[in-house]
Amino acid sequence: MKKGTGTIEGEDFRRLQQLELDMLVELDRVCRKHGIRYSLVCGTLLGAVRHKGFIPWDDDIDVAMLREDYEAFRSASADLNQEICFFQDHKTDPQYLWGFGKLRRTGTTYIRPGQEKMKFKTGVYIDILPLDDIPRSTVGQKVNDFYCFFLRKTLWSRVGRSMPGTGRLEKAVYRLLSHISPEWVYQRVDKMTSRSNNKSDRPVRTLLLPSGGKEKNLYSSDKNPLKLRYGMPKQWFLEQLEFEYEGHSFYGVKDYHAYLTSRYGNYMQLPPVEKQVGKAPAAIWEF
């Protein structure tokens, strides 16, 4: 076990990636056993396509599941090898404050800056992102996006009110929002997610994360059309391919080109050399 504070880099950064990979292997085992559909997404899918593994400087793994599959995985998570990892969301850990699940690596500590006072269980993690139905109309999607932004910031307020570098006005808003209970937020979220099902033709998104269609300008000045900024076609997550990733085989979006283009633009273009540095911020870590 190694301990540290501050940035994780060098050999320790690669060790962080390997711990995450072990959890992904275990998630894949349980999903195949129980017939649960999942997809590598975000930088993890980009890494599979462009690098056949981790983007060398990427510090996390992202997996997405349509809502029905996410609920099935929560139920099947009892089958995870608890010596490797455990499933965490607000239903398994009452102190947890995010709108999506995580697998946490058993026996590790990994606390992000600003979260030292949080009471939820910590540890090296991979994100499990549920995908829920949203309105078909652009106007409805904009209203939904603002509502989700408010709910997300309400949960984040317990961190944001004391986060270093946060401005006075922003801290004041966070202090105000922190009086709203997380239970109230999750009740609102549960009401929205209850409308999701794999047979509908509605677009999907992870409700309490920024909508991915607005991230295209990370690598490009282009912008997605409005109909792709707030949600993604559900069909992307119903059809899958297997991708090589760090010597293993995992599932990802079959139409990966459309998905990655909508998110990153020219996704095969590498970022500037100065940004190709593997490091992860950590207040406290031990693994």
C-alpha positions as CSV (number, residue, x, y, z in Angstrom):
1,M,0.0,0.0,0.0
2,K,1.2,3.5,-0.8
3,K,-0.1,6.7,0.8
4,G,0.0,10.2,-0.4
5,T,-1.6,13.7,-0.6
6,G,-1.7,15.9,-3.6
7,T,-1.4,14.8,-7.2
8,I,-1.1,11.2,-8.2
9,E,1.3,10.8,-11.1
10,G,4.1,8.6,-12.5
11,E,4.1,4.9,-11.4
12,D,1.3,5.6,-8.9
13,F,-0.9,7.0,-11.7
14,R,-0.5,3.8,-13.6
15,R,-1.3,1.8,-10.5
16,L,-4.5,3.8,-10.2
17,Q,-5.4,2.8,-13.8
18,Q,-4.7,-0.9,-13.1
19,L,-7.0,-0.9,-10.0
20,E,-9.7,0.6,-12.1
21,L,-9.2,-2.0,-14.8
22,D,-9.6,-4.8,-12.3
23,M,-13.0,-3.4,-11.4
24,L,-14.0,-3.1,-15.0
25,V,-13.1,-6.8,-15.5
26,E,-15.3,-7.7,-12.5
27,L,-18.2,-5.5,-13.8
28,D,-17.9,-7.3,-17.2
29,R,-18.0,-10.7,-15.5
30,V,-21.2,-9.9,-13.6
31,C,-22.9,-8.3,-16.6
32,R,-22.2,-11.2,-18.9
33,K,-23.4,-13.6,-16.2
34,H,-26.7,-11.8,-15.7
35,G,-27.3,-10.6,-19.3
36,I,-26.9,-6.9,-18.4
37,R,-26.1,-4.5,-21.2
38,Y,-23.4,-1.9,-20.6
39,S,-21.2,0.3,-22.8
40,L,-17.8,2.0,-22.4
41,V,-18.4,5.7,-22.9
42,C,-16.6,9.1,-22.8
43,G,-12.8,8.9,-22.6
44,T,-12.9,5.2,-22.0
45,L,-14.5,4.5,-25.3
46,L,-12.2,6.9,-27.0
47,G,-9.3,5.1,-25.4
48,A,-10.6,1.8,-26.7
49,V,-10.9,3.1,-30.2
50,R,-7.7,5.3,-30.4
51,H,-5.3,3.5,-28.0
52,K,-6.9,0.0,-27.4
53,G,-6.8,0.8,-23.7
54,F,-6.5,3.8,-21.4
55,I,-5.8,7.2,-22.9
56,P,-2.3,7.4,-21.2
57,W,-3.2,10.5,-19.3
58,D,-6.9,9.5,-18.4
59,D,-7.5,8.9,-14.7
60,D,-10.9,7.3,-14.8
61,I,-13.2,4.7,-16.4
62,D,-16.7,5.5,-17.5
63,V,-19.4,2.9,-18.1
64,A,-23.0,3.7,-19.1
65,M,-26.2,1.6,-18.8
66,L,-29.7,2.3,-19.9
67,R,-31.9,2.7,-16.8
68,E,-33.4,-0.8,-16.9
69,D,-29.9,-2.3,-17.1
70,Y,-28.6,0.0,-14.4
71,E,-31.4,-1.2,-12.0
72,A,-30.6,-4.8,-12.9
73,F,-26.9,-4.2,-12.2
74,R,-27.7,-2.7,-8.8
75,S,-29.6,-5.9,-8.0
76,A,-26.8,-8.1,-9.4
77,S,-24.1,-6.1,-7.6
78,A,-24.4,-8.6,-4.6
79,D,-22.6,-11.0,-7.0
80,L,-19.5,-8.8,-7.2
81,N,-16.4,-10.2,-5.6
82,Q,-16.4,-7.9,-2.5
83,E,-12.6,-8.5,-2.1
84,I,-12.2,-6.5,-5.4
85,C,-15.0,-3.9,-5.3
86,F,-18.5,-2.9,-4.2
87,F,-21.3,-0.9,-5.8
88,Q,-22.2,2.5,-4.4
89,D,-25.0,4.9,-5.0
90,H,-27.4,6.9,-2.8
91,K,-29.5,3.8,-2.2
92,T,-26.5,1.7,-0.9
93,D,-24.8,4.5,0.9
94,P,-27.1,7.2,2.5
95,Q,-24.2,9.7,2.7
96,Y,-23.4,9.5,-1.0
97,L,-24.1,12.7,-2.9
98,W,-23.9,12.0,-6.7
99,G,-26.7,11.2,-9.1
100,F,-25.0,8.1,-10.6
101,G,-23.3,5.0,-9.2
102,K,-19.7,3.9,-8.7
103,L,-17.7,0.8,-8.2
104,R,-15.3,1.4,-5.3
105,R,-12.1,-0.6,-5.0
106,T,-12.2,-2.5,-1.7
107,G,-9.4,-1.6,0.8
108,T,-8.4,1.7,-0.9
109,T,-8.8,5.4,-0.1
110,Y,-9.1,8.1,-2.7
111,I,-10.5,11.4,-1.7
112,R,-10.8,14.2,-4.2
113,P,-9.8,17.8,-3.1
114,G,-12.7,19.5,-1.3
115,Q,-14.3,16.3,-0.3
116,E,-12.3,15.6,2.9
117,K,-15.3,16.2,5.1
118,M,-17.8,14.1,3.2
119,K,-19.0,11.0,5.0
120,F,-19.6,8.6,2.2
121,K,-17.3,5.6,1.6
122,T,-14.3,6.4,-0.5
123,G,-11.8,4.5,-2.6
124,V,-10.5,4.2,-6.1
125,Y,-13.6,4.1,-8.4
126,I,-15.1,3.8,-11.8
127,D,-18.3,5.6,-12.7
128,I,-21.5,3.8,-13.6
129,L,-23.7,6.2,-15.5
130,P,-27.4,5.5,-15.8
131,L,-29.1,6.8,-19.0
132,D,-32.6,8.1,-18.6
133,D,-35.3,9.2,-21.1
134,I,-35.7,12.9,-21.7
135,P,-38.3,14.9,-23.7
136,R,-38.2,14.7,-27.5
137,S,-38.6,18.4,-28.1
138,T,-35.7,20.8,-27.9
139,V,-37.7,23.1,-25.7
140,G,-38.5,20.3,-23.3
141,Q,-34.9,19.2,-23.3
142,K,-33.7,22.8,-22.4
143,V,-36.2,22.9,-19.5
144,N,-35.1,19.4,-18.4
145,D,-31.4,20.5,-18.6
146,F,-31.9,23.5,-16.4
147,Y,-33.9,21.4,-13.8
148,C,-31.2,18.8,-13.8
149,F,-28.5,21.5,-13.4
150,F,-30.4,22.8,-10.3
151,L,-30.6,19.4,-8.8
152,R,-27.0,18.6,-9.5
153,K,-25.8,21.8,-7.9
154,T,-28.0,21.2,-4.9
155,L,-26.1,17.9,-4.2
156,W,-22.8,19.5,-5.0
157,S,-23.4,22.4,-2.6
158,R,-22.1,20.4,0.3
159,V,-18.8,20.4,-1.4
160,G,-19.0,23.7,-3.2
161,R,-19.7,25.8,-0.1
162,S,-16.2,25.1,1.2
163,M,-14.3,24.3,-2.0
164,P,-11.0,26.3,-2.3
165,G,-11.1,28.8,-5.1
166,T,-14.9,29.2,-5.0
167,G,-16.0,32.9,-5.1
168,R,-17.9,34.5,-2.3
169,L,-21.2,34.8,-4.2
170,E,-21.0,31.2,-5.5
171,K,-20.2,30.0,-1.9
172,A,-23.3,31.9,-0.7
173,V,-25.5,30.3,-3.3
174,Y,-24.1,26.9,-2.3
175,R,-24.7,27.5,1.4
176,L,-28.3,28.4,0.5
177,L,-28.7,25.2,-1.6
178,S,-27.1,23.0,1.1
179,H,-30.3,23.5,3.2
180,I,-32.2,21.4,0.7
181,S,-32.0,17.8,1.7
182,P,-30.4,15.2,-0.7
183,E,-33.5,13.0,-0.1
184,W,-35.7,15.8,-1.7
185,V,-33.4,15.8,-4.7
186,Y,-33.4,12.0,-5.1
187,Q,-37.2,12.0,-4.9
188,R,-37.3,14.4,-7.8
189,V,-34.8,12.3,-9.7
190,D,-36.7,9.1,-9.0
191,K,-39.9,10.6,-10.4
192,M,-38.0,11.4,-13.7
193,T,-36.3,8.0,-14.0
194,S,-39.5,6.1,-13.4
195,R,-40.6,7.1,-17.0
196,S,-37.5,5.5,-18.6
197,N,-37.7,2.2,-20.5
198,N,-35.7,0.5,-23.2
199,K,-38.6,0.3,-25.6
200,S,-39.3,4.0,-25.9
201,D,-37.8,6.1,-28.7
202,R,-36.9,9.0,-26.5
203,P,-33.3,10.4,-26.4
204,V,-31.3,9.6,-23.2
205,R,-28.7,11.3,-20.9
206,T,-27.3,10.9,-17.5
207,L,-29.6,13.4,-15.7
208,L,-27.2,14.7,-13.0
209,L,-24.2,15.2,-15.2
210,P,-23.7,18.0,-17.8
211,S,-25.2,16.9,-21.1
212,G,-22.4,15.4,-23.2
213,G,-23.5,16.9,-26.4
214,K,-22.3,20.3,-25.3
215,E,-18.7,19.0,-24.8
216,K,-17.8,18.8,-28.5
217,N,-15.8,22.1,-28.2
218,L,-13.3,20.4,-25.9
219,Y,-11.2,19.6,-29.0
220,S,-13.1,21.7,-31.6
221,S,-14.7,25.0,-32.1
222,D,-17.7,23.2,-33.8
223,K,-21.0,22.8,-32.0
224,N,-23.5,20.0,-32.2
225,P,-27.0,20.9,-33.6
226,L,-29.5,21.6,-30.8
227,K,-31.1,18.2,-31.2
228,L,-27.8,16.5,-30.1
229,R,-26.7,18.9,-27.4
230,Y,-29.0,17.7,-24.6
231,G,-29.4,14.0,-25.3
232,M,-28.3,11.0,-27.3
233,P,-30.1,8.5,-29.5
234,K,-31.1,5.5,-27.4
235,Q,-30.2,3.3,-30.3
236,W,-26.6,4.0,-29.6
237,F,-26.8,2.0,-26.4
238,L,-29.0,-0.8,-27.7
239,E,-26.5,-2.0,-30.3
240,Q,-22.9,-2.9,-29.1
241,L,-19.5,-4.1,-30.3
242,E,-16.7,-5.7,-28.3
243,F,-13.6,-3.6,-28.1
244,E,-10.1,-4.5,-27.1
245,Y,-9.0,-2.6,-24.0
246,E,-5.8,-3.3,-22.1
247,G,-5.7,-6.8,-23.4
248,H,-9.4,-7.5,-22.4
249,S,-12.6,-7.4,-24.4
250,F,-15.4,-5.1,-23.3
251,Y,-18.6,-3.8,-24.8
252,G,-19.0,-0.3,-26.2
253,V,-21.3,1.6,-28.5
254,K,-21.6,0.0,-32.0
255,D,-21.9,3.3,-33.7
256,Y,-18.8,4.6,-31.9
257,H,-18.0,7.0,-34.7
258,A,-21.3,8.9,-34.3
259,Y,-21.0,8.9,-30.5
260,L,-17.4,10.0,-30.3
261,T,-17.9,12.7,-33.1
262,S,-20.9,14.1,-31.2
263,R,-18.8,14.4,-28.0
264,Y,-15.3,15.3,-29.3
265,G,-15.4,16.3,-32.9
266,N,-12.3,15.0,-34.6
267,Y,-11.7,12.4,-31.9
268,M,-8.6,10.9,-33.5
269,Q,-6.8,14.2,-33.1
270,L,-4.6,14.2,-30.0
271,P,-4.7,17.2,-27.6
272,P,-1.6,19.4,-27.3
273,V,1.5,17.7,-26.0
274,E,1.4,19.7,-22.8
275,K,-2.0,18.2,-21.9
276,Q,-0.8,14.6,-22.5
277,V,0.3,14.3,-18.9
278,G,-1.1,11.6,-16.6
279,K,-2.0,13.0,-13.2
280,A,-5.0,12.9,-10.9
281,P,-5.8,15.4,-8.1
282,A,-6.2,13.8,-4.7
283,A,-6.5,15.2,-1.2
284,I,-5.7,11.9,0.4
285,W,-5.0,8.5,-1.2
286,E,-3.9,5.1,-0.2
287,F,-3.7,2.0,-2.3
